[in-house]
Amino acid sequence: MNHIIDPYPIPKDKAPIYINAPYLIDKSLSEMIIHEEPEDEEDNIRVYLPMDLNRKAIMRRLDRVIYHYGEANEGNESEFSLDVRQIISQIEIYDRVWYIRHMPESGDHSVEGIELVKEFVSKLEQIPDGCAERFPFEQIEELKREYGL
């Protein structure tokens, strides 16, 4: 068995943030209606998996997705976009937590979130274009609009 199972939900000395959003780790849920309640299956086990949300980890995930797909083209843009949207959801959580921690006097986003989105958009803009119709262009524009870039 290669899995370390910690029977205690809160690690010593630190309190994790619980996000009830299974689609963050289960891509098969992204196109379905999201239910926050556990699946109604008699054999269901709801497991919460730790995920670190920091600038380096988020950018590492984006680098991995870009490496996996290479160029954005008609054949992969749907899956490529889906994987990137999953990471964008992580950015939104990262941004909200930093916003709450610092409560800036103006704006809707944290300084940390804005800086991360700048780096994220820059990396999206470098994806080779293999004649994709929508990705990554729409996500770039949406992020720029939302974060005031």
Buried (B, 14 or more C-beta within 10 A) or exposed (E): EEEEEEEEEEEEEEEEEEBEBBBBEEEEBBEEEEEEEEEEEEEEEEEEEEBEBEBEBBBEBBEEBBEEBEBBBEEBBEBBBBBBBBBBBBBBBBBBBBBEEEEEEEEEBBEBBBBBBBEBBEBBEEBEEBEBEEBBBEBBEEBEEBBEE
